[in-house]
Amino acid sequence: MEDTQWVKELTEKAKHDPYYQECLMEVRALEPMFLNIRSTLPELKQKTLDAYISACEELDHALLVLAIQK
């Protein structure tokens, strides 16, 4: 699926959306602590955690694609 244009439009909207910006600030604030905790895990557990997070992000992406389809 060609999603380049809608992703660009969504990214531009996000730059100006107060709720998105608030969520982004929270993620940025929590990221150092997350990375610190992640670094204490063995490599296999890190990879498993990363794979799970990626799968969740892909699920959200799939839902966004459904949301914009007519």
N, C-alpha and C positions, 0 to 999 in steps of 0.2 A: 504494500500500500504506500502510495506517495503521501508522506506526511510532512514534508519539509515546510510548506507554506503555513499550514495550521500551527505547526510548532513555533515558527517565527512569530506568528500573530499572538499565540498564547504567551510566549516569552515576553513580548512587548507589553501585553496587558499586565502580566505579573509584576513588571517593573513599577507599575503605577497603582497596584492594588494594595491597600493598607493591610488587609488580613494576610495576604501572601507575604508581604514584607515582614509582618510580625512573626509569622511562622519561620521564615528564613532566619531572622535574628535569633530565634530560639534554637534552631538547628546549629547555627554557628556558635552559639554559647555552649551548647552541650557537646559539640564535636571533640574538643580537646579531651574531655573526660572520657568520652566513648573510646577514642583512640588509645588513651592510656590503659583503660581496662582491656581493650582488645589486644594490646601488646603483651599483656601478661599471660595470654592463652598460648597453648602450643599451636604450631603452624596448622595442623589439620583442623583444629577447632576454629582458628581464624578463618580458614577457607570455607568451612561449613557456615559460619556466621555470615561471611560475605556473600555466599551463594544464596542464603535465605533472604538477606536484605535485597539482593538483586532480583530475586523472584517476586518479592513483594512490590518492588518498584515496577517490574514488568506487568504485574497484575493491575496496578494503578494505571499504567499506560494503556493497557487493553481496555480498561473501563472508560478512559478518556476518549479513546477511538470510538467506542460504542456511543458515547454521549454526543459526539459531533455528527454521527451518521444520521441520515434522514430516512 
